[in-house]
Amino acid sequence: MTFGFAPSMSSPGSSSADAASRLGRTLEPAEWASAGIPLLRNPREVVSGLHARHRPEPATAIVAVLDTEERLTASASFVRRPLPPDGWELRNALLAHLRRVVPHDLRRRTPVRTAVLLYCREGDERWTEEDGAWMWGLRDACTLHGLRCGAYITLTRGGWQVLGEGRGGRRPAAGSPPADLAESLAEPDPPLQRTGGGAADALRRAAAR
């Protein structure tokens, strides 16, 4: 399933203002780490389940809703159009798909269900401006749909990572065949070598202050 937005018509002089607006709709790793995002009890199980169900390729986003026991309630996948990352447009895409697969919880005083986002992309596990736009979009979409904002997970050819937590593994990875879920949970991942920068470093810096 794909979902996109037509690029807006703008004058050449507005390009700088548009870029500044896009940057304002981005969350930095330190902001995400301090936002109180609930930790997944078993992130590998969540990632493996979504990977097996949707088999994402690069540029595919999977938004999933989990209940209080971290069981999957609903999920939807779509391919992001190759446009400059804008949290507002990504928020609209996430919200549209949430509305299609699960009713809102806006009548509740406090959110019960949690939405998580898995994004399959090229590159390594380090935070990018595109990741920041997805984070902003996920947080805003959850607010508008009455859900708790949950984890943002990237899936690359090197494996998966929960940004802001420093947890990840080598399997599944972008382009890898979906494994049997029971088998994948029984086999531990080899240690994932991390590079400098990224959300994990920002989290460590925030904890040290």
Secondary structure, DSSP 4 states (H G I P E B T S, - for coil): -----PPPP--GGGHHHHHHHHHHT---HHHHHTTTPPPPS-HHHHHHHHHHHH---TTEEEEEEE-TTS-EEEEEEEEPPSS---HHHHHHHHHHHHHHHS---TTSSS--SEEEEEEE-SS-SS--HHHHHHHHHHHHHHHHHT-EEEEEEEEETTEEEETTTTEEESSS-TTPPPPPHHHHHHSPPPPPP--SSHHHHHHHHHHH-
